[in-house]
Amino acid sequence: MKKMRVFPWLLALVLIFGFSGTTFAGGGPEDPACPAGTEEDPLPAPDAGKFLRGEFTVARDVDFIGNIFYTVHIKLKKGDERHLFSFQSPPGLGDLCSLTADELIETFKRVPCTLGVAEAFGLEGIPVIASLEIVQEDFCQTGAEMIRGEIVVRVVPFD
């Protein structure tokens, strides 16, 4: 009988300590290894450096309590070397089928840096989205829309 009284307290403590870091950090920490891409330090223009070419998909997902988020998968290659990257984006994209390539670039401009794209390929510099093209939209206006496209990232060398 006493064990049943401990469980709710234990559950409450786990939830408080488990979510407090994310809550007080504003949804998660910024990556200190990626200083560029802020108003104070904008991303460099993608006019120099090595190219990484690939594909991406973005799909709307819903978790078990009804929260909407977007799952993004990116496949990049340089020569014969290939790497896969994946992350979840919070809501805010809206209807994927109505987005433009420029809106996606602006939304995800810091992502190549925070995912460590340059390091994965053994390059030094700041990875910047050089171009992005949406090539397919699917399941539009169903609440389960998806988009697929091509992306070019350029790793701009440090000054």
CORKA-V455751 format. One record per residue. N is the residue number from 1. PHI is phi in degrees with one decimal (999 if undefined). Layout:
N:PHI / N:PHI
This chain:
1:999 / 2:-69.5 / 3:-64.4 / 4:-67.0 / 5:-76.5 / 6:-76.4 / 7:-58.6 / 8:-61.1 / 9:-68.0 / 10:-63.1 / 11:-62.7 / 12:-61.4 / 13:-64.1 / 14:-61.8 / 15:-65.5 / 16:-64.3 / 17:-73.2 / 18:-69.4 / 19:-98.9 / 20:-65.6 / 21:-62.8 / 22:-70.5 / 23:-65.1 / 24:-74.9 / 25:-90.1 / 26:75.5 / 27:97.9 / 28:133.8 / 29:-77.0 / 30:-75.8 / 31:-83.9 / 32:-65.7 / 33:-77.7 / 34:-123.1 / 35:-76.6 / 36:-80.2 / 37:98.7 / 38:-106.5 / 39:-62.3 / 40:-73.6 / 41:-138.2 / 42:-67.9 / 43:-65.5 / 44:-71.3 / 45:-68.9 / 46:-79.8 / 47:-112.6 / 48:-155.5 / 49:108.6 / 50:-78.8 / 51:-95.1 / 52:-122.9 / 53:-113.4 / 54:-176.7 / 55:-129.6 / 56:-142.8 / 57:-134.0 / 58:-131.7 / 59:-132.2 / 60:-77.8 / 61:-130.7 / 62:-130.6 / 63:-81.8 / 64:-68.0 / 65:-110.1 / 66:94.9 / 67:-75.6 / 68:-91.6 / 69:-147.6 / 70:-121.8 / 71:-99.5 / 72:-117.8 / 73:-122.1 / 74:-130.7 / 75:-118.3 / 76:-119.5 / 77:-142.7 / 78:-139.7 / 79:65.2 / 80:-90.6 / 81:-86.2 / 82:-131.4 / 83:-139.7 / 84:-109.6 / 85:-132.5 / 86:-147.9 / 87:-158.1 / 88:-109.2 / 89:-107.1 / 90:-69.8 / 91:-60.3 / 92:134.6 / 93:-77.7 / 94:77.4 / 95:-74.1 / 96:-59.9 / 97:-70.3 / 98:-99.5 / 99:-76.8 / 100:-100.4 / 101:-61.7 / 102:-63.0 / 103:-65.9 / 104:-65.8 / 105:-60.1 / 106:-64.9 / 107:-65.4 / 108:-108.3 / 109:-60.4 / 110:-89.4 / 111:-59.4 / 112:-57.3 / 113:-72.1 / 114:-70.6 / 115:-83.0 / 116:75.4 / 117:-60.3 / 118:-60.5 / 119:-63.7 / 120:-60.9 / 121:-96.6 / 122:71.3 / 123:-107.4 / 124:-112.2 / 125:145.7 / 126:-109.0 / 127:-75.1 / 128:-127.9 / 129:-69.6 / 130:-86.6 / 131:-156.9 / 132:-150.1 / 133:-134.4 / 134:-86.2 / 135:-107.7 / 136:-153.7 / 137:-121.4 / 138:-144.1 / 139:55.9 / 140:-62.9 / 141:60.2 / 142:-114.7 / 143:85.4 / 144:-132.1 / 145:-66.0 / 146:-140.3 / 147:-132.9 / 148:-134.4 / 149:-162.4 / 150:-113.8 / 151:-137.7 / 152:-124.8 / 153:-112.4 / 154:-117.1 / 155:-90.5 / 156:-81.2 / 157:-61.1 / 158:-64.7 / 159:-60.3
